[in-house]
Amino acid sequence: MRKLGVVLAASLLMLAGCAEETTTGGGASATPASCSPGDLPTLAPGTLTIGTDNPAYPPYFQGGTPEGSSWKLNDPSTGKGFESAVAYAVAGELGYTPDQVEWVEVPFGQSFKPGPKDFDFDINQVSYKPARAEAVDFSDSYYDVNQALIAVKGTPIAGATTLADLAQYKLGVQVGTTSFDLIENTIMPSEDPAIFDTQNDAFTALSNGQVDGVVADLPTALYVADPFVQQVKNSVVVGQFPSAGAPEHFGLVLEKDSPLTGCVNEAIGALRSDGTLSDIQQKWLSEKTNVGDVPVIE
């Protein structure tokens, strides 16, 4: 296991502590009389159906794909990676074994659109937003997160230290994300950002010099710029952006007024209380990065 810088480890553990206090109860439906599998009104009796996007990107999903798998990069059923581990921990707390978990492909932007869902809950780095919560339920936080800027070492933007420094640059971002919101409402560059369907497309544009930098969540940025990974060659994490007000946080997404929301929140609360969420974060995020200290851009 490669050693993580002390400052970054402390920063990520502090985020874990913040997550312990962030809740966003999303559902109005009553919790079932029992949260045991036999009483939960899941899509398929005896099965917990979990959605996520495809490709399933690291560090949230890892372990690769077995031969014949329809999943790209990583099959979420491996149980490896931060969100795969969280999903199986929630499933276990609800009483489901790994063999009783079924994964389905759900594009990021589809997960929080109005209407019936083909999953019991979705896990895909979906940040809670009041506008999104009008269409779906959000669980309580399973991770508090900052946004960050990735660029290529030696380019002018890599020396930026303030928001004003970033105003002149062309930024790339995935459509429909809180990273886009941060560009529009906080960075406010003079040029409209380049918007891509996937983060991978944005990182490809950065590699090709089509954009000066890409904004993404901090764990993704740390993975992309990891010296042992370098998804974008010679990439660096220029800095991270502190959340204004309540921390930005990821929540599990459920159908609006889902009867499962209360039970899912109970499961997350139990995993937080017994230290499981913190352990998962430490294993798959804190110990998996080698970028070092990331400055704050304000």
Number of C-alpha atoms within 10 A of each C-alpha: 5 8 12 17 15 10 11 18 19 14 14 21 17 12 19 22 15 17 23 20 11 17 16 18 16 25 22 13 14 13 17 15 9 10 19 13 16 12 12 21 17 18 13 12 12 17 21 26 19 25 27 23 21 19 18 22 21 21 21 23 25 23 15 17 16 11 6 6 10 13 18 14 16 23 23 32 20 17 18 21 24 22 27 24 23 23 23 21 22 21 22 15 19 19 17 18 15 17 9 14 17 16 15 16 18 20 16 22 13 11 28 25 16 14 12 10 20 17 23 23 26 28 23 23 21 20 21 23 15 12 9 17 20 14 17 24 27 34 26 28 26 27 25 23 23 18 20 26 25 30 30 22 15 11 12 13 21 20 14 16 15 14 14 13 16 23 17 13 17 18 28 29 28 22 18 14 18 20 22 22 14 17 20 13 10 13 20 17 19 11 11 13 20 17 16 16 14 15 20 16 15 25 27 14 21 22 19 11 12 15 20 22 30 27 29 26 19 21 22 20 27 28 23 24 24 21 16 11 14 14 17 20 15 14 26 24 27 23 25 21 23 15 14 8 6 9 17 21 24 23 28 27 31 31 26 23 17 22 19 23 29 22 22 24 24 18 21 25 19 15 20 20 12 10 13 15 25 21 16 19 23 17 14 21 22 22 17 20 25 19 19 16 16 18 13 14 19 14
